[in-house]
Amino acid sequence: MAFHTRVLRDGEWVTETVDLQDALKASAAPQLVAEPQPQPPVCGILSQTIVESPVVRWVLPVRLRSSTHNDVAFIGENFIQISQLGRDGQVHDVIRKSDFGFRIRNAVVLGDNLEHGLDDDPYGVAVKPEPTSSPLSPGAHGIFNDLQSRSLPPQLLVLMLESCQLLFLFLRERPDHTLEFVITKYDNPRLLPYLGYQLAVDPSSRYMAAASPEGMFVVYELEPLLELNAQYTELGSIEPIRSIRIRAVTGAIHKLEFLFPRREDRYHVILILIVARRERSRGPPVSRMTTYEWELGEDLQLIFAEERTGTRLPKEHRMPLLLIPIRFKTAFFAVSQFHIGIVKYALSGSPEFESLPTQSPARTPLYHGSADPLWVAWARPFRRKKYFEKTDIIYLAREDGAIIHIEIDATELLPSVTNVGCLGANIDTAFTLAYDIFSDVLIIGGDSGPGGIWKLAPREDLQQISILPNWSPVVDMTTTNEYSSWHGDNTDLQTAQSRSTTQKRNRMRKQDSIFSASGRGLRGSVVQWRWGIQARIGLDIETGEPIRQAWTFIAHRNNERELYGLLALPHSSVVLRFSESLDQVDAVPAEDTPFDLASRTLHTVQVSETIVQMTEVSINVATPMAR
């Protein structure tokens, strides 16, 4: 009796005819002795992440503490960093979180879009106080603690994780005045692949939509802000989602966005989708614009009971890169690779596509591609609501750093385009505008190189305020470690031990350094990795003479702490007094200080409340009484 089976011959599986008796003899034959397992090496590698990736995918201005804090959220794949934008143009770290367990797929801001600046801004507009029950009045110190009535901040941060889990976050102050994240989780069905690839919030913050490129989208009906505030006041937690509706469409969902309703129809909700599908077996894919509209509070089950066919898009806008809602007449911008169009009458069934009458800026030296650079991000600046009733403003960013300013009026939807200039940094999706008293603040996360913060004041050119470090991508690394080899035999091990002994004796040996080749193109650089506290440039002070050395010290005057700086010039000295916010500095006259300003300072030291100055001609001791 014979049968067919697969056997391993010379490393390959082949089919052979085997007799039953031969198979039984082979199974009864003694097994070969197994080869000895290799011994583990004497040296292993233990890895631990000590520096997280600097890549930021989104930058969102969000008031997570109160309306008095100008916070900005920097969001990467695995972390969120909340920072506060100061009046000096620098971002100051507030709190960071990176233990989500899954990567962040998308992020949006939910809540009230404030019309004004900061409440504690003496140069800003006056703010009408909100009633105690309002979610927009978190009190003089931000969010109330447990000893006071709790209140939500004006806005929440919404994250969609790769686990299809929704997170609603805001910040709360502990009794010891430290901050903590308050997180509400909502579990979506895991059967929806890549849910949240597209994520959008209705202008009224009553609805939110998440889409999967596989042809599925979910619409969430949210609780009003007053109801969420009541929940938090009573229970200390919130349940933002009232109901959901899942809808499947034929094709791949390319874009998803909510449009602004007309001013007189503020309860009108408009959802627009760009769906690509193959309608003919041998024809090219076709893109269609589909709209769903309903009134606030309507049953979503009825609204999404049937799939809408939609309107076929013109060839030049078949795959738009960006959909930008305009505040007027349910219109929006469709930004494609070669065209920027205004889409009017989106709800009429026959929308009109008008090309933007402008010429794109020339390529910048930062561009590395062969085709034309792409528009990658947009942002809307802060303005008063009364201003936005007549005019809408959009900043449009291109991947090579070019920025254009689009202003459109409410009556005729006539756009006015201004070329702002080049930021000097490559741009990806991490692009936004933050609030400032006198100017628009542009924040760039950077793409394959450092980002930064720029200010654009009226009738002035762009001015860079600070740099946001980004050392990605790292193409190579090296160290200055002179003992970088490993030897496994005893002789070399003894040599290594003797080297270690010599190294211990040499206490003054220079520390090892790490260098990496980072970035690309004109933004490529050699980065030295350091550990410490980052210093930020807040003020540029022109002295007119070279500064040999500088010292800083703290003194008390009228029971208040003041920061001073002592500069050693070639033939004299200067004493500077800094303001508490470090945004102003004054030179102290010679008659108002115990220091010798007529001579060059050689050294200065502070011991407790006493400061000793040594110059070329004298030694001066400044005591609290002398100051």
Residue pairs with C-beta under 8 A, 6 or more apart in sequence:
1 19
1 20
2 17
2 18
2 19
2 20
3 17
3 18
3 20
4 15
4 16
4 17
4 18
5 15
5 16
5 18
5 23
6 13
6 14
6 15
6 16
7 13
7 14
7 16
7 18
41 488
42 488
43 486
43 488
51 529
52 76
52 78
52 79
52 98
53 76
53 77
53 78
53 472
54 76
54 469
54 470
54 471
54 472
55 76
55 77
55 445
55 470
55 472
56 74
56 75
56 76
56 430
56 445
56 446
56 451
56 468
56 470
57 75
57 76
57 77
57 104
57 107
57 428
57 429
57 430
57 445
58 73
58 74
58 75
58 107
58 429
58 430
58 445
59 72
59 73
59 74
59 75
59 430
59 431
59 432
59 443
59 444
59 445
60 72
60 73
60 75
60 107
60 108
60 109
60 157
60 432
61 70
61 71
61 72
61 73
61 109
61 432
61 433
61 434
61 435
62 71
62 72
62 73
62 109
62 155
62 157
63 69
63 71
63 111
63 114
63 153
63 154
63 155
64 71
64 73
64 82
64 153
64 155
64 156
64 157
64 169
64 170
64 171
65 71
65 138
65 142
65 143
65 153
65 170
65 171
65 173
65 179
66 119
66 138
66 139
66 141
66 142
66 143
66 153
66 154
67 114
67 118
67 119
67 127
67 136
67 138
67 153
67 154
68 118
68 119
68 120
68 138
68 140
68 142
69 84
69 118
69 142
70 84
70 85
70 86
70 118
70 434
70 435
71 82
71 83
71 84
71 85
71 94
72 82
72 83
72 84
72 85
72 91
72 432
72 434
72 443
73 80
73 81
73 82
73 83
73 107
73 157
74 80
74 81
74 82
74 83
74 430
74 445
75 81
75 104
75 107
75 159
76 104
77 103
77 104
78 98
78 100
78 103
78 104
79 96
79 97
79 98
80 96
80 97
80 98
80 104
80 107
80 157
80 159
80 169
81 93
81 95
81 96
82 93
82 94
82 95
82 96
82 171
83 91
83 92
83 93
83 94
84 91
84 92
84 94
85 91
85 434
85 435
85 436
85 441
85 443
85 453
86 92
86 581
86 583
87 436
87 437
87 581
87 583
88 465
88 538
88 539
88 581
88 582
88 583
89 441
89 453
89 455
89 465
89 466
90 453
90 465
90 466
90 536
90 537
90 538
91 443
91 453
91 466
91 468
94 171
94 179
95 171
95 179
95 180
95 181
97 181
100 159
100 161
100 167
101 161
101 163
102 161
102 162
102 163
102 165
103 161
103 162
104 159
104 160
104 161
104 162
105 160
105 161
105 162
105 194
105 195
105 196
105 197
106 159
106 160
106 196
106 197
106 198
106 199
106 210
107 157
107 158
107 159
107 160
107 199
108 158
108 199
108 200
108 201
108 208
109 155
109 156
109 157
109 158
109 201
110 155
110 156
110 157
110 158
110 168
110 201
110 205
110 208
110 222
110 240
111 153
111 154
111 155
111 156
111 205
111 225
112 135
112 136
112 154
112 155
112 205
112 225
113 203
114 154
114 382
115 383
115 384
115 385
116 124
116 125
116 127
116 384
117 124
117 125
117 382
117 435
117 437
118 124
118 435
119 127
121 437
123 437
124 437
125 384
129 137
130 136
130 137
131 137
132 149
132 151
133 226
133 229
133 230
134 226
134 229
135 151
135 152
135 153
135 154
135 225
135 226
135 228
135 229
136 154
137 151
138 144
138 151
138 152
138 153
138 154
139 148
139 151
141 173
142 153
142 173
143 150
143 151
143 152
143 153
143 170
143 171
143 172
143 173
144 150
144 151
145 173
145 174
145 175
146 175
147 175
149 233
150 232
150 233
150 236
151 229
151 232
151 233
152 170
152 225
152 228
152 229
152 232
152 238
153 170
153 171
155 170
156 168
156 169
156 170
156 240
157 168
157 169
157 170
158 166
158 167
158 168
158 169
158 199
158 201
158 208
159 166
159 167
159 169
160 166
160 167
160 195
160 196
160 199
160 210
161 167
161 196
163 190
164 187
164 188
164 189
164 190
164 192
164 195
164 196
165 185
165 186
165 187
165 188
166 185
166 186
166 187
166 188
166 210
166 241
167 183
167 184
167 185
167 186
168 183
168 184
168 185
168 186
168 238
168 240
169 181
169 182
169 183
169 184
170 181
170 182
171 179
171 180
171 181
171 182
172 179
172 180
172 181
172 182
173 179
174 180
182 237
184 237
184 238
184 239
184 240
186 240
186 241
188 195
188 210
188 218
189 246
192 212
192 214
192 216
192 218
192 246
193 212
193 214
193 216
194 212
194 213
194 214
195 210
195 211
195 212
195 216
195 218
196 210
196 211
196 212
197 211
197 212
197 213
198 209
198 210
198 211
198 213
198 217
198 253
198 255
198 256
199 208
199 209
199 210
199 211
199 256
200 208
200 209
200 256
200 257
200 258
201 207
201 208
201 258
202 208
202 258
202 269
202 271
203 258
203 260
203 261
203 325
204 266
204 267
204 269
204 296
205 222
205 225
206 221
206 222
206 224
206 269
206 296
207 219
207 220
207 221
207 222
207 258
207 269
207 271
208 219
208 220
208 222
209 217
209 218
209 219
209 220
209 256
209 258
209 271
210 217
210 218
210 220
210 256
211 217
211 218
211 253
211 256
211 273
212 253
213 252
213 253
213 254
214 252
214 253
215 248
215 249
215 250
215 251
215 252
215 253
215 275
216 246
216 247
216 248
216 249
216 253
217 246
217 247
217 249
217 253
217 256
217 273
218 244
218 245
218 246
218 247
219 244
219 245
219 247
219 271
219 300
219 304
220 241
220 243
220 244
221 241
221 242
221 243
221 244
221 245
221 300
222 240
222 241
222 242
223 231
223 238
223 239
223 240
223 241
223 242
228 238
228 240
231 237
231 238
231 239
232 238
243 300
244 300
245 300
245 301
245 303
245 304
247 304
247 307
248 307
249 273
249 275
249 290
249 307
250 275
250 277
250 307
251 275
251 276
251 277
251 278
251 288
252 275
252 276
252 277
253 273
253 274
253 275
254 274
254 275
254 276
254 287
254 319
254 320
255 272
255 273
255 274
255 320
255 323
256 271
256 272
256 273
256 274
257 271
257 272
257 323
257 325
257 332
258 269
258 270
258 271
258 272
258 325
259 270
259 271
259 272
259 325
259 330
259 331
259 332
259 346
260 270
260 325
260 326
260 327
260 328
260 330
261 267
261 268
261 269
261 270
261 330
262 268
262 329
262 330
263 389
267 295
267 296
267 297
268 293
268 295
268 296
269 293
269 294
269 295
269 296
270 291
270 292
270 293
270 330
270 346
270 347
271 291
271 292
271 293
272 289
272 290
272 291
272 323
272 332
272 346
273 289
273 290
273 291
273 292
273 310
274 287
274 288
274 289
274 290
274 313
274 319
274 320
274 323
275 287
275 288
275 290
275 310
276 285
276 286
276 287
276 288
276 318
276 319
277 285
277 286
277 288
278 284
278 285
278 286
279 286
286 312
287 312
287 313
287 317
287 318
287 319
288 309
288 310
288 311
288 312
288 313
289 310
289 311
289 312
289 313
289 346
289 351
290 308
290 309
290 310
290 311
291 308
291 310
291 346
291 347
292 303
292 304
292 308
293 347
294 300
294 303
311 349
311 350
311 351
313 320
314 353
316 336
316 338
316 339
316 341
316 353
317 334
317 336
317 339
317 341
317 353
318 336
319 336
319 337
320 334
320 335
320 336
321 335
321 336
321 337
321 374
321 375
321 376
322 333
322 334
322 335
322 375
322 376
322 377
322 378
322 396
323 332
323 333
323 334
323 335
324 332
324 333
324 335
324 378
324 394
324 396
325 332
326 332
326 333
326 342
326 392
326 408
326 413
327 388
327 392
327 410
328 392
328 408
328 410
328 413
329 344
329 345
329 410
329 413
330 345
330 346
330 347
331 342
331 343
331 344
331 345
331 346
331 413
332 342
332 343
332 346
333 340
333 341
333 342
333 343
333 356
333 394
333 406
334 340
334 341
334 342
334 343
334 353
335 341
335 375
335 378
335 396
337 372
337 374
338 372
339 355
339 356
340 355
340 356
340 358
340 375
340 396
341 353
341 354
341 355
341 356
342 353
342 354
342 356
342 408
342 413
342 415
343 351
343 352
343 353
344 351
344 352
344 354
344 413
345 351
345 352
356 406
356 415
356 417
357 415
357 417
358 404
358 415
358 417
360 372
360 398
360 402
360 404
361 398
361 402
361 404
361 419
361 422
363 372
363 373
363 400
364 373
364 400
364 401
364 402
364 422
365 522
366 400
366 401
366 422
366 424
366 425
366 426
366 521
366 522
366 523
367 373
367 399
367 400
368 520
368 521
373 398
373 399
373 400
373 402
374 398
374 399
375 396
375 397
375 398
375 399
376 397
376 398
376 399
376 427
376 428
376 429
376 431
377 396
377 397
377 427
377 428
377 429
377 430
377 431
378 394
378 395
378 396
378 397
378 431
379 394
379 395
379 397
379 431
379 432
379 433
379 442
380 392
380 393
380 394
380 395
380 433
381 393
381 395
381 433
381 440
382 433
382 434
382 435
382 440
383 393
389 410
390 409
390 410
391 407
391 408
391 409
391 410
392 407
392 408
392 410
393 405
393 406
393 407
393 408
394 405
394 406
394 408
395 403
395 404
395 405
395 406
395 420
395 433
395 440
395 442
396 403
396 404
396 406
397 403
397 427
397 431
397 444
398 427
399 426
399 427
399 428
399 447
400 422
400 426
400 427
401 422
401 423
401 424
401 425
401 426
401 427
402 419
402 421
402 422
403 419
403 420
403 421
403 422
403 423
403 442
403 462
404 417
404 418
404 419
404 420
405 417
405 418
405 419
405 420
406 415
406 416
406 417
406 418
407 415
407 416
407 417
407 418
408 414
408 415
408 416
420 456
420 462
421 461
421 462
423 442
423 444
423 452
423 454
423 462
423 464
424 452
424 464
425 444
425 446
425 447
425 449
425 450
425 451
425 452
425 523
426 446
426 447
426 448
426 449
426 523
427 444
427 446
427 447
428 445
428 446
428 447
429 445
430 444
430 445
430 446
430 447
430 451
431 442
431 443
431 444
431 445
432 442
432 443
433 440
433 441
433 442
433 443
434 441
434 443
435 441
436 455
438 457
438 458
439 455
439 456
439 457
439 458
439 460
440 455
440 456
441 453
441 454
441 455
441 456
441 465
442 453
442 454
442 455
442 456
442 462
443 451
443 453
443 468
444 451
444 452
444 453
444 454
444 468
445 451
445 468
445 470
446 452
446 468
446 470
448 470
448 472
448 473
448 519
448 520
448 521
448 523
449 470
449 518
449 519
449 520
449 521
449 523
449 524
449 525
450 467
450 468
450 469
450 470
450 519
450 523
451 467
451 468
451 470
452 464
452 465
452 466
452 467
452 468
453 464
453 465
453 466
453 468
454 462
454 463
454 464
454 465
455 462
455 463
455 465
456 462
456 463
457 463
466 536
466 537
471 516
471 518
471 519
471 527
472 518
472 519
473 518
473 519
473 520
474 516
474 517
474 518
475 516
475 517
475 518
476 516
476 517
477 514
477 515
477 516
477 517
478 514
478 515
478 516
479 512
479 513
479 514
479 515
480 510
480 512
480 513
480 515
481 512
483 496
483 499
483 503
487 493
487 495
487 496
503 509
513 528
513 529
514 528
514 529
515 526
515 527
515 528
515 529
516 526
516 527
516 529
517 524
517 525
517 526
517 527
518 524
518 525
518 526
518 527
519 525
538 582
538 583
539 582
539 583
539 585
541 576
541 585
543 567
543 569
543 574
545 569
545 570
546 569
546 570
547 567
547 568
547 569
548 568
548 569
548 570
548 600
549 567
549 568
549 601
550 565
550 566
550 567
550 568
551 565
551 566
551 601
551 604
552 563
552 564
552 565
552 566
553 563
553 564
553 566
553 604
553 606
553 611
554 561
554 562
554 563
554 564
554 606
555 561
555 562
555 564
555 609
555 611
555 624
555 627
556 562
556 609
556 624
557 627
562 577
562 578
563 577
563 578
563 582
564 575
564 576
564 577
564 578
564 588
565 575
565 576
565 578
565 585
566 573
566 574
566 575
566 576
566 595
566 601
566 604
566 613
567 573
567 574
567 575
567 576
567 601
568 600
568 601
568 602
569 600
570 600
571 599
571 600
572 597
572 598
572 599
572 600
573 595
573 596
573 597
573 598
573 599
573 600
573 601
573 613
573 615
574 587
574 597
575 587
575 588
575 593
575 595
575 597
576 585
576 586
576 587
576 588
577 585
577 586
577 587
577 588
578 584
578 585
579 585
590 597
590 598
593 622
594 620
594 622
594 626
594 627
595 601
595 613
595 620
595 622
596 613
596 615
596 617
596 618
596 620
599 615
599 616
599 617
599 618
600 615
600 616
601 613
601 614
601 615
602 614
602 615
602 616
603 613
603 614
604 611
604 612
604 613
604 614
605 611
605 612
606 612
609 623
609 624
610 621
610 622
610 623
610 624
611 621
611 622
612 619
612 620
612 621
612 622
613 619
613 620
613 621
613 622
614 620
